[in-house]
Amino acid sequence: MRIVYCTDTVYRLSGMDIVTMTKAEALAEIPGNQVWVVAASNPHSLVHRLKKASMIDLNIPYYEHDSEGPLRAILDLQEKRKLHKQKLTEFLENVAPDVVISTGILTKFFVPTLKLSSNPVFVREQHSDRHYNLHAASTLFKKMVALYGYFYDHYWKSRSYDMIAVLTEREKNGLWKRWKKVVVVPNPITHWSGLQSDGKARMAISAGRLTGMKNFSAMVNIWSKVVQRHPDWKLRIWGIGPEEALLKNQIQQLGLTKKVFLMGYTEQISEEMRKASMMVLTSLSESFSLVTLEAMSVGIPTVVYKCPGGISYLVKDNETGYLIPMGNEEMFVERVCQLIEDEEQRKAMGQAALKEAEKYKLEEITQRWMTLFEDLLAKKRGKK
């Protein structure tokens, strides 16, 4: 089977990039499969993760004129999408794929409209909450644009796909409940070492892009209250992003330079998770939360905001961790302190999390994808 993933510009390995490359490699390991990951651009040549699958860089410089004003940026976006469609079509005609998967935002509108001689199945992976842009919008104008984009996408463009793949049953039965062409395939754990945390370290961990949507400023505020009761506990935040300077300043202003640490970027987040005794997250929205899965896979409990998306599907409240109502920092502090003060409960929840994480092993998720592709191909090509 010939499978092509179409993804966005790869600057750093985001959670979606890591998941996509992990799935591509796993599918390429199956005898008879050929798999490609086609990026709009890949300036850092992140091909070292792919051994069996192939990385293709279309070298399309999206966003190069964004600093020249909104009108120039919009016009340039249209030009780049036209070029992107042309280059992608040429590549796909050359490899004659059986399955074409759109994973990002740059290709999602035009991929299912491509006329290819191989008559492939077109699948769209929905990696984020469909209202993500609406949640992220900071002004009335941006909210109106996001709302327009939602209707344009959901009620028109998405209907051209042979299948939409979402991450949880909650998404399928909620926002997509009126759709027939929707299937649930969760993300896999990208690295399962089999090694666990011993739950004894006086340290918590958090990870993600340092952006407003990840809401790390709230996490820093929360930790300033935690250390008032437990001054020997520390928080490590892994990730990079545009809010790094703001967070550094906040940490300094709150006198937390020896309590909260911005650790930067790592490709070995599971190894860092093992050094912690709990994972904490205050995101405003999460699609499926790869970092939560990774924390569960090393046997540590999680304390997270019950934000829109799939995180409340992963975390079983009072079993594998705690789901905190959005914005309730006081309850967040109490739950963290409860785990700090009760090592046995911390370890028990961690073991429950580990057992829950086994559902998301790569081998099982890969087989679900293969079964889906085979079924879709049989239905589509059987009509000819």
Stockholm file with secondary structure:
# STOCKHOLM 1.0

chainA/1-384         MRIVYCTDTVYRLSGMDIVTMTKAEALAEIPGNQVWVVAASNPHSLVHRLKKASMIDLNIPYYEHDSEGPLRAILDLQEKRKLHKQKLTEFLENVAPDVVISTGILTKFFVPTLKLSSNPVFVREQHSDRHYNLHAASTLFKKMVALYGYFYDHYWKSRSYDMIAVLTEREKNGLWKRWKKVVVVPNPITHWSGLQSDGKARMAISAGRLTGMKNFSAMVNIWSKVVQRHPDWKLRIWGIGPEEALLKNQIQQLGLTKKVFLMGYTEQISEEMRKASMMVLTSLSESFSLVTLEAMSVGIPTVVYKCPGGISYLVKDNETGYLIPMGNEEMFVERVCQLIEDEEQRKAMGQAALKEAEKYKLEEITQRWMTLFEDLLAKKRGKK
#=GR chainA/1-384 SS CEEEEEECCCSSCCHHHHHHHHHHHHHHTSTTCEEEEEESCCTTCCCTTCSSSEEEECCCCTTTTGGGCHHHHHHHHHHHHHHHHHHHHHHHHHHCCSEEEECSSSSTTTGGGCCCTTCCEEEEECCSCTTHHHHHCCSHHHHHHHHHHHHHHHTTGGGGSSEEEESCHHHHHTTTTTCSSEEECCCCCSCCCSCCCCSCSSEEEEESCCSGGGTHHHHHHHHHHHHHHCTTCEEEEEBCCTTHHHHHHHHHHTTCTTTEEEEECCSCHHHHHHTCSEEEECCSCBSSCHHHHHHHHTTCCEEEECCSBSHHHHSCBTTTEEEECTTCHHHHHHHHHHHHHCHHHHHHHHHHHHHHHGGGCHHHHHHHHHHHHHHHHHHHHTTC
#=GC SS_cons         CEEEEEECCCSSCCHHHHHHHHHHHHHHTSTTCEEEEEESCCTTCCCTTCSSSEEEECCCCTTTTGGGCHHHHHHHHHHHHHHHHHHHHHHHHHHCCSEEEECSSSSTTTGGGCCCTTCCEEEEECCSCTTHHHHHCCSHHHHHHHHHHHHHHHTTGGGGSSEEEESCHHHHHTTTTTCSSEEECCCCCSCCCSCCCCSCSSEEEEESCCSGGGTHHHHHHHHHHHHHHCTTCEEEEEBCCTTHHHHHHHHHHTTCTTTEEEEECCSCHHHHHHTCSEEEECCSCBSSCHHHHHHHHTTCCEEEECCSBSHHHHSCBTTTEEEECTTCHHHHHHHHHHHHHCHHHHHHHHHHHHHHHGGGCHHHHHHHHHHHHHHHHHHHHTTC
//
